[in-house]
Amino acid sequence: MNTLSEEPLRLKRRGEDGNKMITVRIKEDTLAELDRIASITNYSRNELINIILKYGIQNIVIE
């Protein structure tokens, strides 16, 4: 009895999920505050940064 599926295992290459990895310099006090907020809200640092960036981009006023 063959229990293996005939369907191949399909994997996407890492990074093809619409996200790009970048490096950013952040002041230590800003990072500490992000970590504090992350621990209170149970969001990861990454999730929190993305939420804040999206909000900032959507609400920026350029004069």
N, C-alpha and C positions, 0 to 999 in steps of 0.2 A: 504494500500500500504506500503510494507516494504522497507525503503530506506537504511537500513543497509547493508553493504557489507558482503558477506559470507567469504571473506578473513580475516584472523586474522591480527592484528597489530603486526608486528615483530620488535623487538628491539634487538640490539646487546648490550651486556654488555659494559659499559664504559671501555676503555682501550684495547679493542679488535680491534682497528683500526691500529695496528702496531706501535703505539706510547707508550712510557712508561714515566711516570712522575718521575722526579728525583729532588733532591735538590742540588744546587751548591752554593758555596760561591764565591762572586764576589766583588772585590774591589770597593769602592764607586765611584772612578773616572772612572773606566771602565763602571760601570752601568750608570753613567751620560752620558758618551759618547754614549753608546748604545741607551739610551733614546733620545739623540740629533739626532742621525742618524735615529732612528725610526720615529721621528716627521718630519724630512725632507723628508724621502722616503715614508711615509705613510704605512710602514710595522709595524706589531706588534713587540714587543720586542721578543716574542717567535719565530716568523717567521725569524727575523733577526738573532737570535742566531743559529737557525737551518741552515740557509744559510751559516753563517760563519763557523760553525762546519763542515758541509759537504765539503766546500771549503778547509778547513785546513786538513781534513782527506785525501782528494784526492790529495793534493799538498805537503804533508809532506815529507821531506827527512830525513831519520834516518842515522846518521853517526856513 
